[in-house]
Amino acid sequence: MPPTSANRPDEMTATEVAASLKISERAVYKMLKEGRLIPPLRRGTKQTRWSRESVTDWIRFGCPSPEGFEVIVKDMEAATK
């Protein structure tokens, strides 16, 4: 796992997401634009961060489409209630 984001350890930068996926940062933004990457958290106008837990789970489940991942998360939440 790459080093934690300097701002918040529970969030990841695009560079950290790229390292986790073993792709370039440019590829991260391309995947995001194409709708193939889970949406980031927006921190103001110049900060893009992803939830570390969400990225880890997304990778663990095989990098499904954002819509598919949302269904998986909802099913997991329902199973724990």
ROSE-4610 file (N, C-alpha, C; in Angstrom, 1 decimal, always signed):
// ROSE-4610
residu = [M/M/M/P/P/P/P/P/P/T/T/T/S/S/S/A/A/A/N/N/N/R/R/R/P/P/P/D/D/D/E/E/E/M/M/M/T/T/T/A/A/A/T/T/T/E/E/E/V/V/V/A/A/A/A/A/A/S/S/S/L/L/L/K/K/K/I/I/I/S/S/S/E/E/E/R/R/R/A/A/A/V/V/V/Y/Y/Y/K/K/K/M/M/M/L/L/L/K/K/K/E/E/E/G/G/G/R/R/R/L/L/L/I/I/I/P/P/P/P/P/P/L/L/L/R/R/R/R/R/R/G/G/G/T/T/T/K/K/K/Q/Q/Q/T/T/T/R/R/R/W/W/W/S/S/S/R/R/R/E/E/E/S/S/S/V/V/V/T/T/T/D/D/D/W/W/W/I/I/I/R/R/R/F/F/F/G/G/G/C/C/C/P/P/P/S/S/S/P/P/P/E/E/E/G/G/G/F/F/F/E/E/E/V/V/V/I/I/I/V/V/V/K/K/K/D/D/D/M/M/M/E/E/E/A/A/A/A/A/A/T/T/T/K/K/K]
num = [1/1/1/2/2/2/3/3/3/4/4/4/5/5/5/6/6/6/7/7/7/8/8/8/9/9/9/10/10/10/11/11/11/12/12/12/13/13/13/14/14/14/15/15/15/16/16/16/17/17/17/18/18/18/19/19/19/20/20/20/21/21/21/22/22/22/23/23/23/24/24/24/25/25/25/26/26/26/27/27/27/28/28/28/29/29/29/30/30/30/31/31/31/32/32/32/33/33/33/34/34/34/35/35/35/36/36/36/37/37/37/38/38/38/39/39/39/40/40/40/41/41/41/42/42/42/43/43/43/44/44/44/45/45/45/46/46/46/47/47/47/48/48/48/49/49/49/50/50/50/51/51/51/52/52/52/53/53/53/54/54/54/55/55/55/56/56/56/57/57/57/58/58/58/59/59/59/60/60/60/61/61/61/62/62/62/63/63/63/64/64/64/65/65/65/66/66/66/67/67/67/68/68/68/69/69/69/70/70/70/71/71/71/72/72/72/73/73/73/74/74/74/75/75/75/76/76/76/77/77/77/78/78/78/79/79/79/80/80/80/81/81/81]
x = [+0.9/+0.0/+0.9/+0.6/+1.4/+1.3/+2.2/+2.1/+0.8/+0.4/-0.9/-0.8/-2.0/-2.1/-1.7/-1.0/-0.5/-1.6/-2.7/-3.8/-4.7/-5.1/-5.9/-5.6/-5.3/-4.9/-6.1/-7.3/-8.4/-8.8/-8.0/-8.3/-7.0/-7.3/-6.2/-6.2/-5.0/-4.8/-4.9/-5.0/-4.9/-3.6/-2.5/-1.3/-1.3/-1.9/-2.0/-3.0/-4.1/-5.0/-4.2/-3.5/-2.7/-1.8/-1.0/-0.1/-0.8/-2.0/-2.7/-3.1/-3.5/-3.9/-2.8/-1.6/-0.4/-0.6/-1.1/-1.4/-0.9/-0.9/-0.4/-1.6/-1.2/-2.2/-3.1/-2.5/-3.3/-4.3/-4.0/-5.0/-6.1/-5.8/-6.8/-7.9/-7.4/-8.3/-9.1/-8.4/-9.1/-10.2/-9.9/-10.9/-12.1/-11.8/-12.8/-13.7/-13.1/-13.8/-14.7/-14.2/-15.0/-16.0/-16.1/-17.1/-16.7/-15.4/-14.9/-14.3/-14.3/-13.6/-14.7/-14.6/-15.6/-15.4/-16.4/-16.3/-15.5/-14.7/-13.9/-14.8/-14.2/-14.7/-14.2/-14.9/-14.4/-14.1/-12.9/-12.5/-12.2/-13.2/-12.9/-12.8/-12.3/-12.2/-10.9/-9.9/-8.7/-8.2/-9.0/-8.6/-9.6/-9.0/-9.7/-9.1/-9.9/-9.5/-10.5/-10.1/-10.9/-10.9/-12.0/-12.0/-11.1/-10.1/-9.2/-10.0/-11.0/-11.8/-12.5/-13.1/-13.9/-12.9/-11.8/-10.9/-10.4/-10.1/-9.6/-10.7/-11.9/-13.1/-13.3/-13.2/-13.5/-12.5/-11.2/-10.2/-10.4/-10.8/-11.0/-12.1/-13.1/-14.3/-14.0/-12.8/-12.4/-12.7/-12.7/-12.9/-14.1/-15.3/-16.5/-16.9/-17.9/-18.3/-18.8/-18.8/-19.2/-20.7/-21.5/-22.9/-22.9/-22.1/-22.0/-21.5/-20.5/-19.9/-20.9/-21.7/-22.7/-23.7/-24.1/-25.0/-24.3/-23.1/-22.3/-22.3/-22.0/-21.9/-23.3/-24.3/-25.7/-26.0/-25.7/-25.9/-25.2/-23.9/-23.1/-23.7/-24.2/-24.8/-26.0/-26.8/-28.1/-27.8/-26.8/-26.4/-25.9/-25.4/-24.9/-26.0/-27.2/-28.2/-29.0]
y = [-1.2/+0.0/+1.2/+2.2/+3.4/+4.2/+5.1/+6.0/+6.7/+7.0/+7.7/+9.1/+9.7/+11.1/+12.0/+13.0/+13.9/+14.6/+14.8/+15.6/+14.7/+13.6/+12.7/+11.2/+10.5/+9.1/+8.2/+8.6/+7.9/+8.2/+9.1/+9.5/+9.3/+9.1/+8.9/+9.9/+10.3/+11.2/+10.4/+11.0/+10.3/+9.6/+10.1/+9.4/+8.1/+8.2/+7.0/+5.9/+6.4/+5.5/+4.8/+5.6/+5.1/+4.0/+4.3/+3.3/+2.0/+2.1/+1.0/+0.1/+0.8/+0.1/-0.2/+0.2/+0.0/+0.6/+1.8/+2.6/+4.0/+4.8/+6.2/+7.1/+8.2/+9.2/+9.6/+9.8/+10.2/+9.2/+7.9/+6.8/+6.8/+7.3/+7.4/+8.4/+9.6/+10.6/+10.2/+9.4/+8.9/+8.0/+7.1/+6.1/+6.9/+7.9/+8.7/+9.3/+9.9/+10.6/+9.7/+8.4/+7.4/+6.7/+7.0/+6.4/+5.0/+4.7/+3.3/+3.3/+4.4/+4.5/+5.1/+4.6/+5.1/+6.6/+7.4/+8.8/+9.3/+10.3/+10.8/+11.7/+12.0/+13.0/+14.3/+15.4/+16.7/+17.5/+18.0/+18.9/+20.3/+21.1/+22.4/+22.3/+23.2/+23.2/+22.5/+22.4/+21.9/+20.6/+20.0/+18.8/+17.7/+16.6/+15.4/+14.3/+13.7/+12.6/+11.5/+10.3/+9.1/+8.5/+7.9/+7.3/+6.0/+5.9/+4.8/+3.5/+3.4/+2.2/+1.9/+2.9/+2.6/+2.1/+2.7/+2.2/+0.8/+0.5/-0.8/-1.9/-1.5/-2.5/-2.6/-1.5/-1.5/-2.5/-2.4/-3.2/-4.7/-4.9/-6.2/-6.9/-6.2/-6.7/-6.8/-6.5/-6.7/-5.4/-4.3/-3.0/-3.0/-3.3/-3.2/-1.8/-1.7/-0.3/+0.4/+1.7/+2.4/+2.0/+1.8/+1.4/+0.0/-0.9/-2.2/-2.2/-1.4/-1.2/-0.7/+0.3/+0.8/-0.3/-1.2/-2.3/-3.2/-3.5/-4.4/-3.7/-2.4/-1.8/-1.8/-1.5/-1.5/-2.9/-4.0/-5.3/-5.7/-5.2/-5.4/-4.7/-3.5/-2.8/-3.4/-3.9/-4.6/-5.9/-6.6/-7.9/-7.7/-6.5/-6.2/-5.7/-5.4/-4.8/-5.9]
z = [+0.0/+0.0/+0.0/-0.8/-0.9/+0.4/+0.7/+1.9/+2.0/+3.2/+3.4/+2.9/+2.6/+2.2/+3.3/+3.0/+4.0/+4.7/+4.1/+4.7/+5.6/+5.1/+6.0/+5.7/+6.7/+6.4/+5.9/+6.1/+5.6/+4.1/+3.5/+2.1/+1.3/+0.0/-0.9/-2.0/-2.5/-3.6/-4.9/-6.0/-7.3/-7.5/-7.0/-7.1/-6.3/-5.1/-4.3/-4.9/-5.5/-6.2/-7.3/-8.1/-9.2/-8.8/-7.7/-7.2/-6.8/-6.1/-5.7/-6.9/-8.0/-9.2/-10.2/-9.8/-10.7/-12.1/-12.1/-13.3/-13.1/-14.2/-14.0/-13.4/-12.9/-12.4/-13.6/-14.7/-15.9/-16.2/-16.1/-16.3/-15.3/-14.1/-13.0/-13.5/-13.9/-14.3/-15.6/-16.5/-17.7/-17.3/-16.4/-15.9/-15.3/-14.5/-13.8/-14.9/-15.9/-16.9/-17.7/-17.9/-18.6/-17.8/-16.5/-15.6/-15.2/-15.2/-14.8/-13.4/-12.7/-11.4/-10.5/-9.2/-8.2/-8.1/-7.8/-7.7/-6.5/-6.6/-5.5/-4.6/-3.5/-2.6/-3.1/-3.1/-3.5/-2.3/-2.2/-1.1/-1.7/-1.8/-2.4/-4.0/-4.6/-6.1/-6.6/-5.8/-6.3/-5.6/-4.7/-4.0/-4.4/-5.0/-5.3/-4.4/-3.6/-2.8/-2.9/-2.6/-2.6/-1.2/-0.7/+0.5/+0.4/+1.3/+1.3/+1.5/+2.3/+2.5/+1.3/+0.6/-0.6/-1.7/-1.9/-2.9/-2.6/-1.4/-1.0/-1.3/-0.9/-1.2/-2.7/-3.4/-4.8/-5.5/-5.1/-5.7/-5.3/-4.0/-3.5/-4.3/-4.7/-5.4/-6.9/-7.3/-8.8/-9.6/-9.0/-9.7/-10.6/-10.0/-10.8/-11.2/-12.1/-12.5/-11.2/-11.2/-10.0/-9.6/-10.6/-10.3/-9.6/-10.2/-9.6/-8.2/-8.0/-6.6/-5.7/-6.1/-5.2/-4.8/-5.7/-5.3/-4.3/-4.5/-3.6/-2.2/-2.1/-0.9/-0.2/-0.9/-0.3/+0.2/-0.6/-0.1/+1.1/+1.2/+2.4/+3.6/+3.4/+4.5/+5.0/+4.0/+4.4/+5.1/+4.8/+5.4/+6.9/+7.2/+8.5/+9.4/+8.9/+9.8/+10.5]
